[in-house]
Amino acid sequence: MKKTFSILVLISASFIFSGCSLSGTTSTPAGPLANATMIKSVDGGVAWQPKIKIDDKKTIAGVDVLSMAIDPVDSNIVYIGTMANGIFVSKDGAETWAQIPLADKIYNIVFDPQNHDIMYASGVLNGRAKIFKRLSANEQWKEVYTEPADGTVITSLAINKVNSRVLFAGTINGVIVKTTDGGLTWANIKKATGPVTGIVFDSSDDQHLFFAVFQIGLLETKDGGKTIEDIAQKIDATQHVSSVFAVAADPSVGGVFYVGTGSGIFKKTGSSDTWEAVNIIESSKAFPIRAFAVSPMNPKEIMYSSSHAIYKSVDGGASWATFQLDSAKEISVLKYDKSNSLKIYAGLRKY
């Protein structure tokens, strides 16, 4: 039986917050970003500020951020999914946060692009991986998918912007499933050889998708999942790069995709199957590229994170500005505000 969750309270007593950190670590670097789990820039990435306040006594400093979603209508509304503390929402552009008691781990959050009252989230509740659907803006959530046993995780979730009843989900065991009716029913699509940690749609072709298989490869479909090809060796035929960590699509230019790997960033443009290496800072190639974002207003403006630094280019990767993260955590997700590309959010976690 499907479960409906009516969210009537904010935070249960079992979640312990402090004014400094949940983790209690003593090795965190000093500085304004030392305890940050969420940071925000309002000047296009030149400067970043921590955004961790719940109220005058509590913060989200100790959480690990796994996912983020910005309301497509009101960009002041931001949701984050965490490793052990469920979902938090801010309605004032990340200035303050409140907890939504839905599940424990929240790996993915997506808005319905055609109705922002509807959202989907994948998480773990009482040990079992599930997908939840928000039915209305009052935070009433319904379970629409469950794994058959404990121990698995739904590691990726993506929604079709043309037909929002179509979603794809991927698990830590490589299972890819698809719904065409908003979560009422699901069908098997593919069994990958590793965790499916990223799914992205082509911004101009809703039948064209890529699936990142964590540190193993990249899958592609051009027909909405009817056929899926492993194209990892096409990324870099010389080095045979397969250590994929992240995948992203240009939000405004069709056919443009990026993959972050253990040895750099690669870009695909147009209908060609050719992938070219992006000219990122050489020293950053020594670390996994876990987070990547493209400005919704300028396809030449791209950002990525590597270890404890953020990199930004406004000329398609010819040159880069850098920003040091004085934090023990690394960036897990980067998001532009679609209505104002000077506003950028980043969530951090421990790896």
Secondary structure, 3 states (H helix, E strand, C coil): CCCEEECCCCCCCCCCCCCCCCCCCCCCCCCCCCCCCEEEECCCCCCCEECCECCCCCECCCCCEEEEEECCCCCCCEEEEECCCCEEEECCCCCCCEEECCCCEEEEEEECCCCCCCEEEEEEECCEEEEEEEEECCCEEEEEEECCCCCCCEEEEEECCCCCCCEEEEECCCEEEEECCCCCCCEEEEECCCCEEEEEEECCEEEEEEEEECCCEEEEECCCCCCCEECHHHHCCCCCCCCEEEEEECCCCCCCEEEEECCEEEEECCCCCCEEECCCCHHHHHCCEEEEEECCCCCCCEEEEECCEEEEECCCCCCCEEEECCCCCEEEEEEEECCEEEEEEEEEECC
